Amino acid sequence: MSVPDARLSRVNVSRDSRSASAAPPAEQPTATPSPRTGGAPGGSRGRLAALRGPGVRPRSLDARALAALAANPGCRRRALLDGAGVDKGALAQALGSPAAYGQSQFAIVRGNAFEARVKADGATELLRLLHERLAPGTPPPVPEEVAAPDLSAAGPEGRAARTALALREATAAGGWALLDHPMLVVEVAGAPAYVEPDAVVVHPDGSWTVVEIKSFPMIDGSADAAKVGAAARQAAVYVLALEPVAGHVGAHTGRAVRVRDRVLLVCPKDFSNLPAAAAVDIRKQLATTRRQLSRLARVEEIAATLPPETTFDLRLADDGKTATRRPEELADAVEAVEPAYAPECLAACELAFHCRKRSREDGAVETLGRGVRGELGGLRTIEEVLAAARPEAPEAADGTEDPGADGTEDPGADGTEDPAVVALRRAAALRDEALARPAVPGPRAEEHGCR
């Protein structure tokens, strides 16, 4: 299956080897959008700032949010809110439908402690696991000879440019290098989004490997499939963000640079705090994420369809937490953007409970799931589904029974019937037949009761 190529933003860096914060303003490395899409013009940036509200800083996206966005590319509501940097959690709280999911503080603290242990002593254990899983048969890296460039810079754009420069220098050097929490940029719906993997390793052959460190256990060499899948989708976002940088580095160094499609997943071993690792093939997740991100509508195109006065500003009080704007006004602003709700959103989006509530009020079949929605064809509401399953049987003008009263649909103009309607009426007939039978057959006359 061919996958359309989603060209992501390329990162241009200065030839000067100084850090982004030390470079002159005219030569400072900057992350620039790709030529295909172009940068967001000043008017678009001003419109997105107006959607957030005056003085409201945009909320950055992480790979987890990007993976969830790519899983539902038809949701223009999430694409706009994420692209504009709107805090969906605070918005859902103000609407009266707060999100009930998220990572616990205990899990965050445990994950940070485990990551610190994996990267301790110059990341000796991490490099050993990487060599065992992804580079067997090659000379092992010597921790003292592994480069660890400084990636500090001002702002996410500066850090992304500094990361690109460090990757170029490490690749040109032809040795091992470990980039701790590099900053990468990926284009999402026409707007740049900055993501931060746990680590990126540069191999002597010029290839790069993404490292994902998670706190869920790996018991007897295997981990929870759902959690591994989520980690693979996040890693796919990092690989997509690295691909344009790899092309840029290859053009400047003359080396064959590639981002490996096998990532290193590091987890606690069994029930201990010792690290264990496995190589995860993310080719499927990579192709899916690339295709889905390429289908996202551009943010400025969605914003252009909204009324000029539309804004998601919460008008926070002096404490910076309490929203003073009326929920009805916020609901009208949110409803101005078309959603694509599915039950899977409940585990990935802060506005899912609000969207589910409105979808139930409208009687939309989307509340039943994507699979059911696809089977129902042109039936859009639950009322339409029930009406199709149990059609009325009005009498014709001459007193005869109207065609279709026997539970089958009238043929259309082309002589065909809607297969969804036929299946619904067949299911309704089977249900009526089952309910007409006794629920529990009575005992036979010759049988005695239990003793």
N, C-alpha and C positions, 0 to 999 in steps of 0.2 A: 504494500500500500504506500503510495507516494504521499508525502507530507509537504504542503506548501511551505515555502521558506519565509519565515517571519523575520525580516531584517530588523535587528535591534539597534539601539543607539551605539555609535562608536565613540570611543573615548580618545580625544586628542590630548597629547601631553607635550610639554615643551622638551626640547633637546637638552635643556639645562638640567643637570643632575641634582640641583638643589631642591629642597623640599618646597611644597606649594606655598607655604607661609613665608618663605624667604625669597621667592622669585619676585621680580618686578611685576607690577600690575599688567604691563603689556605682554609679558612672556609667561604669566602664571598659567600652569596647566589647568585646563578647564574641560569639563565633560560636555560634549556637544551632541545634539541629536543627529540621527543619520540623515543623509541627503534625501531619502525617500519621503520622510514625513516632515522634516524641518522642525525648527524650534517653535515653541508656542509663542506667538506674537504677543506684544505688550498688551493688546486689547484682551486676548484670551486669558493671560495671567491676571489682568485686572478683574475680569469676569469671574474667574475661579476664586479670587480673593473676596469678591463681593458675595459669592455663595457661602463662603465660610463665615463672613462677618468682619467688620472693621477691627483690626488689631489682633485677629485670631491667627495663631501660627498653624501652618498645615501639619497634619498628623502624618508621620512617615509610615510607609508600608514595610512589612517584613516578608520573608519568603513564605511563611505560613499563610498570610493574607493573600499574597499573589497566587499561590497554588489554589486557594479556595476560589479566587476570582476567575482563574483560568478554568476551573471545573464548571463554571456557570457563565459562559461568555455572553449569553443572551440577556443577562440582567443589566439593563442600561442604568438602573438606579444605583447598583453597587459600583458600576464602572465610573459614574459621575462622582459619587461621594468619595470613593477612594482616590480618584484622580484629582479632585479638588482638595483632598486632605482633610475632609470633614471627620470629626470624631463621632463615629457611628454609635459607640457605646453611650456617650453622653446624650446623643440625639434620641436613642431608644429609651433612655431613662426619662427624658423630658416628655416623650410621647406616652409614657405610662406602660411601656412594654419592655422592661429591661432584659438584657441578655442574661441567661442562666448558665452560660458556659464560660470556660476560660481555664487557665493553668493556675493551680493553687500556689500560694507563696511557699509552701513546703517543697513542692516539686521544683520551683525555681531555685530555691536555696540549695537543694540537693543536687540539682543539675550543675549549678555553678561550682559547687565543691568538687564534684566528680571531674568536671572539665579542668579545674585547676590541678587536680592530681595527675590527670593524663598529660598535661603540658609541663609538669614540674621537671626540674633538673635538665633544662634545655630540651624538653619534649623527647627525652630519650626513649621512653616507653612507646610514645606515639610513632616515632620513626621506626622502631623495631617492628611494631605491628604492621606498619605500612609496607616495610620491606618483605615481611613474611607473606602478606596477602596479595600484594600487587607487583612486587619486583623480585620474585625468587630466582636464584641463579645468577644474580648480579652482585657486585661488591656492596656490602651493607654500608649505609651512611655513617660516617663518624660524627658524633654530636658536635665535637669542637670545630668541625669543618663545614657544618651546615649554616648557611647564611640566614640571619633573622633580621631583615630590614626594618627600620623604623617607619611606621605608616602614619604617624601623627601629622595632622594638617588642620587648617581652619575650615570647619563646615563639611557637610557631606560631599560637596563638589570637589573641594580640595583633597579630601581623603580618597575619593575615587580616582582623581588624577594621580595622586601619590602612589596609590596601589598599582595603577597601570605602569607608572615609571619604574617601580620596584620589580614588577614582573618582567619588564623589558631588560633591566639590568641583570636580574638573576638568570634569565634565559640566555643572555649573551655570555655570561660567565661560564656556563656549561657545567655547573655543579648542583648540589642539593641546596634547596632554600625552603624555608618554612615561613609563610606569611600568616601571622596571628590576627584573626578578625580583620581581614581586608574589607574595603568598601567597594562595592560594585554597583553599576548603574544598569538598569534595564528599562526599556520603553514599554509603558503600559497604557493603552488607549491614547497614544499620542503624547503622553506626559512621562517625564523621567521618574523612576522609582529607585530608591537606593536600598540595597540588600547587603547583609553582612554574614557570610558563612563563618563557621567556627575556625576553619583554617584552609589554606590552599598550599599544596606542596608542589614545588617545581623539581622535576626529575632531571638528571644529567642529559637525557636524550632530548630535552626540550618539551616534554609533555607535562601537563598539569593535572593534578588530582584534587578533587574537592573532598574535604574531611567533615563528616557530620558526627558530633558527639551528643549522645542522648543518654538520659538517665534511666530509661526502662531497661529491665534486665535481659540478658541473653542466657537462657537456661539450656544447658546441654547443647550449646552451639546454635540454638534457634531462638528467635524472639517473636513477639506478637505480630502476626501478619499485618493487621490493620495499622499498627504503629510503624512498622517497617515501610509500609506503603506510603504513609504520610511523610516519613523522612525522605523517601525516594522522590516524592513530588517536590519537596522543598529543595533537595539537591539539584533537581532538574532546572529549577529557576536559577540557581547559582551557575550551573553549566551554561545556560543560555546567556547569562550576563557576561561570562568569561569569553564566549566565542568571538564577539567583535574585538575584544582586547587582544585575543590570540592572533587574529588576522592582522591587527595593527603592529603587534610585536614581530610577527614573522616578516612583514614588509620592511621593518627597520633593521632587523638582525640578520636577515637572509637565512634563518634556520626554519626547519619544518616544525611549526608549533601546533600542537593539537591539545584539546581539552578531552581528557579521557571520559568515556561514557560508563566507566565503573568507578563508583565512589567508595570511600572507606567509611563504614559505619562502626563507631566505637561505642560500646555499651558496657555496663557493669557485668562481670562474669558471675553467673548463678545468683546467689544472694549476698555476694560480697561487694566490696568497693574496688575490686581489682578490675582493670580494663580488659576487655576482649573485643575482637574486631572481626568484621566480615566484609568481603567485597560484594557490593550490590550493583547489579546491572540495571541501569536506569534508561535504557534505550526506549522502552515503551513509554515511560513517563515523560521522557524528553520529547518524543515525537508528539505526544498528546498535548503537552503544555505549549509547545511551539505552535501547533495548529490552533489551539484555543485562544492564545494571546493574539494571534493574527486576525481572529474573528471579532475581537472587541471593537466596538464603535469608538471613534475618537471622542475625547472628552469635550473639545470645543464644539463638535457637531451636536452632541447631546445638549450642551448648554445653550446653543443657539435656538433650540426648539422651545425653550422655556420662556414664560413671560418675563419681561425685564425686571419686575419687582421681586422675583423669586429669590429667596435667600434661606439658608439653614442656620442663620445666626441664632444662638440660644439667648443672647442678651444676658450674659451671666451677671450676677450681683457682685457686690464688692468682694465677697469671699472667693470669687473665681470658680465656684462649684454649683451654685444654685441658679437654675434657669428661670428667668422672669418672663419669657415670652409665652404667650398662651399656647397650650397644646393644640388647639384647633388650627391656629395659623401654621404651626409646624407640620401638622398632618396634611394641610392643603399643599404646602410646599413639597412634601415628600411624595404625595400622590400625583404631583405634576410630572414625575419621572416614572416611566413604565418599568415595573419589576418583572422578574421571571422566577416566581417562588416555586420551590420544591421542598418536600420534607427534609431533604439532605441539607438544606440551608440552616436548619436548627443547630447543626454541629459546627457551622463555619462562619456565620454572619451574625453580627450584633442586632441587626434589624429583623431577623427572621421571625420573631414572635409578633412583631407589628404586621409584617407582610402576611403571616398566617392568619391573623385575626381578620384583616381586610379580605383575604381570599375566602375565608369561611363565610363572611358576611355577604359576599357576592355570589356564593355558591359555586365557585370555580372548581373545575375538576382537577386543577393542579394540586389541590390539597390531598388528593388520593395517590400522588406519586407520578414520576415521569413515565413509568411503565404503563400504568393505567391510562394516563393522558394520551400516550401514543396509540393505545388500542382503541380509543374512543373516536378517533378521526375528527370529524367536523363538529362533534358535540362539545360545546364549550362550558356548559353549566350542568350541575347535578339535576336541576329541574328538567332540562332537556333530555338527560339520560333516563330519568324515570318516566318521562312522557313517551320516549321512544320504546322503552321496555314494556309499557302497559298502555297502548294507544286506546283512545276512546272508540266506541263503535256506534256512531250516530246513524240513525236511519236515513235513508235517502228520501227524496220527495215522494216516490211512489210506494213507500212503505217497506221496501226491501232493505236488507242489511247492506250497509256501506262496504265497498271493497276494502280489504285490509282488516276487517273486524275479526278475522280468524287468527290473528296473531302474526301475520306475515305482512311485510311492507309492500305497498304498491310499487310496481316497477316504475322506474323513472322514465324520462323521455327517451333514453337510449336503451330501455328494456332491462337495465341492471338494477340491483338493489344494494343499498349500503351494507357492507358486510358487518359493520359494527352494530347496526340496528338489528340485523338478523340474529347475530350472536346474543344480543341483549334479550330479545324476545324469546329465544330458545332457552336462555338461562332462567328467565322469569317463569316460563312454562314448567321447567324442571323443578324450580323451587315450589311452585304451587302444587305440583304433583307430590313432592316429598312431604309438604306440610299437611296434605290431605290424608296421609296415612297415619295410623295410630303411632304415637311416639314409642310406646313399649307394648309389644303384643301381650295379651292376657294369657294366663296359664291354661294349658290344655285340661280338658275335663278329667282325664284319667290320671293326671299328675297330682301328687300331693305337695303340700307346702313344705317348706324347709323345716327340719326338726332341730 
